[in-house]
Amino acid sequence: MPQLLKFINNLNYLITMSRFTQLQDLVNSLEGDFEKFYDKGNNAAGTRVRKGMQEMKNLAQEIRLEVQSKKNG
């Protein structure tokens, strides 16, 4: 049974780190659209920035809930 618990904890860690990596990738992917919107006034890029920021908000909330659950565990 202790091995199963250890496996589950490792799996949870990997899932959370995967979400964190997703968040980092999303931030990095928006850099070009930020530049296009703020430097060149490209409104379509602004739409993509807003969409990406919403995705980041949702992903960050999921991570936050996972951390809170583990903390209260």
N, C-alpha and C positions, 0 to 999 in steps of 0.2 A: 504493500500500500504506500509506503513512503516514496518509492520510485515513481508511482503514478502521480503523486502530488508534486514531486520534483519536475516530472515531465510537463504537467499542466502549468506550473509556474514558468517553466522555460518557454512554453508555447505562448502564454500570455505576454511574456517579455518580448518575444519575437513579433507578435502582432502589434504591440504598442510601438515598438521601434519602427516597424514597417509604416505605421501611421505617421510617425514623426518624420520619416524619410519622405513620405508623400507630401507632408506639409512643406518641407524644405524644397522639394522639387517644384511644388506649386508656386512658391515664392520666387524661385529662380526663373520659372517659365514666364512670369509676368513682367520681368524687367524690360523686355523689348516693348511691350505694350505701354508700360508707364512712360518710357522715353518717347514713343510715338505720340501719346496723348499730350503729355506736358510740353514737349519740345517742339512738336510739329502740328499740334492741334488736331490730330486725327481722332474724330469722334467715335469711329468704330472701335478704335483701340481703347477708348474710354469705356465703352460697353463691355469689352472683354476684361478690362481691369475690374469693373464692378462685379461681373460674373465670377471672376477668380477670387475676389475678396469674399464673396458670399460662400464660395466653396471652402475657402480657408476658415471662415467663421464656423461653418458646420463641422469641419474636420477637427478644428481646435476644441469645439464643444464636446465631440465624441471622446477625444483624448482626455479632456478635463474630467469627464464622467468616469472614464476608466481609472484614472489616477485616484479620484475620490473614492471609488468603490474599493480599490486595493488598499487605500489608506484606512478605510473604515472596516475592512475585511474581516 
